[in-house]
Every structure is written in C-alpha cells, then in structure tokens.
Amino acid sequence: MDNKTPSWIDAKKYISSFDKNQLIALVGDLYRLSADNKIFFHTRFSLGQDPLEPYKRVIENAIYPSLEDDEILNIEIANKAVKSYSKAIDNPQGEAELMVFHVECGNNFTLSYGDIDEEFYDSVLDMYEQAIETVQELSIDEQKGFRERLYEIMESASFIGWGYADGLSGLYHKAFPDKF
C-alpha cells in the first residue's frame, strides 16, 4: 500500500480522463460542497451584483467584530478573505479595494476599542504595505481614490502606539512622496 499523501498531480491524472459531462458534474459537486466554493465561482465568473461584498463581510466580521456581542477578532480570517479573492480572479483594483478595506476595518477597530497589541498592528501594517504595492500597479486615475483612503487611514492613526502610526506614515510617504 502506498503511504504517499495524494496531491494535485494524482487528482489531475483522473480528471484528465473525464469527458465534458463528468467535468461539469464534478464542478457542480464542488460548487454545492461549500459556501466558500460558491463565492469562488461567483467571483471567478463575475456572477451577482458585487463580487467584493462577501469578502468585505468576512473581513469586517473578522477584523472589526462587535465586542459587545462577544464576537472575536481574527485577523487571519480577514487575511484569508483577501487571498481567496486574489485566487478567484485577477483583478488588482478589486484586490486593492479589499486590502484598503481590511486596513480601514483594522484601523477603525483600534480607534473604537483602544490599543490592541504588536502582532495586530504588525499584521495591519503588512496589509497596508500590500495595499500600497497593489495601488501602485493601477493607473494614475485608478490610484486617486485609494491614495486618499490610505492617507486618511494614516492621519486617523496619528495617536496609536506600538509604532503603528509611524509605520503607516513611513510606508505612505515612501510610496507617495507627493500628496494626492
């Protein structure tokens, strides 16, 4: 008996022998298997009104939970939502939107509830840096709104500790030496 863990290569061997109807049936099974798969398909094929909405909902619930309702802060789930969107579709503008939204939620969480911890701020700073890098890939016209939002995040965080405010400022001014 082979103790090797199966991989995509192993699965691909079987899938490559499927006819069109078998492939459609398999994809249908995957679609029905989980809510995440449905969201993936809807995003990949641009189905529905706003493909960003389900990802934004996950991000907001994870990184800006209502502590009064005993919801739990989970920045990893917010990060995963951004990655899941990126895997579903190649849309830098959509990715920038989710990244900036992620940072806005994290920033608003700390403005609402007070100082968090170094790990939280490091994670939000990492996403801010990724957002800046993604925004810089966009056309100048597409950048304007994002630059304004990134600037507002930086400004609103001026009194937050753990090096967070300085980190935001350093990243912003390095990327955008001229004000929008």
N, C-alpha and C positions, 0 to 999 in steps of 0.2 A: 504494500500500500504506500502511495506517495504522500509524504507528510508536508510537502511544499504547500504554502498558502497560495490559493489561486489568485491570479492577477488579471488585469485588463486584457493582456495578451491571450490568456487562456479563454476568457469570455469572448473575445473578438473572433477566435477560431470558430466558435459555434455560431455566432451572429453572422459571420460572413457567408454561411451556407443557407441563411434564411431567404425565402422569397419575399416579395413585397407585402403580401398579406400577413405573413408571420412577423415581419418587422413592424407593421402597423399595429398588430395585436400586442407586441412587446412594448412598444411606445405607449399604447393605451394603458397597459398594465402599470407602467411606470408613472404615467400621469395620475392615475387613480390611487397610487400607493401612498402618496403623502401630500400635504398642503404645500410643502417646500417644492416638490416636483411640479405641482400645478403653477405655482408662482414662476418657477424657472421657465416653463413652456410659454406662459403668458408673456413674460418679458422677452424671451428669445424671438417670439413671433409677433411682438407688438400687439397683443390682444388686450382689449379692455381700454378703459379711459386713460388711466395714469399708471404706467408700469412702475413708477417710483413709489407710489403710495404704500404698497405692502411692505417695502423695505424701510420706508420712513417710519411706519407704525412700529415695526420691530425695533428700530434704532431708538425711537423716542421712549418706548416702554422699557428698553434695557438700560439706557444711559440717563434718562430723566424720569425715573419712576416716581410715583407718588408715595412718599414715605408715610404719609398719613394713612394710606390704605395698605400698609405693610408690604408694598412691592419692593423688590430687591434690585439694587444697582448691579448690572452685569455687563461690563464694558466689552467682554469677549463676544457676547451675543451681538452687540452693536457692530463690532468689527467684522464678524462673520457675515452680517447682512450686506455690508459694503462689498465684501469679497464675492458673495453669492451673486450679487447683481453683475459684478465685473465678469464673472464666469458665464453668465447667461447671455450677455450682449456686449459688443464692443462699442461703447458709447461714452467717450471721455466727458462730454457735457453732463450726462446723467451721473457718471461716477463723481464728477466734481460736485454736483448738487448733493449727492448723498454724503460725501466727505465733509462738505461745509456744514450741512445739516447736522451731521454727527457731532462736529465740534461745537456748533451752536447749542445743541442739547446738553453736551457736557459742561459747557461754559455756564449755561443757564441753571444747570443743576447746582453747581457750586455757588452761584450768585444767590440762589434760593435757599440752600441748606447750609451754607458755610463751608469752611475749609474741609477738604477731603484728605487725601494722602498723596505721597510722592508717586506711587505707582499709578494712581488715577491720572495725575497731571502729566506724567511721562507718556501715558497712552494717548491722552488727548493731544498733547504736543506732537506725537508721532503722526496722528491723523491730520493735524493742521499742516504739517510739513508735506504729507502726501497730497493733501488738497491743493496746496500751493503748486506743487510739481505738476499736478493734473491740470490746474487752471492755466499754467504757463504753456501747456500744449495747445490750448484753444486759441482761436483767432482773437485779435485785439478787441473786436466788438463783443465777442462772447465773454471775454475776461472781465469787462467793466463791472457788471453786477456782482460777480464773485469777489472781485477785489474789494468792492465796497463792503460786502458782508464780512470778509476776512479782516478788514480794517476795523469794523465795528466790534468784532469779537475781541481784537487786540485792545481796543480802547476800553471796553467794558470790564476787562480783566485787570486793569491797572493796579488794583489793590489786593489781588490774590497772591498768596505766598507760594512757597516751595519752588521759587524760580520760574513759575509758570508765566507770569506776566512778562518777565524779561525774555523768556524763551519765545513767546508769541511775537514780541516786538522785534527781537533779533531775526527771526525767520521771515517776518513780513518785510522788514526794511532791507534785508539782504536780497530778497526776491523782487521787491518792487521799490527801488530807491526813490522813484518819483511817485507822488501821491496821485491817485486815480483821477 
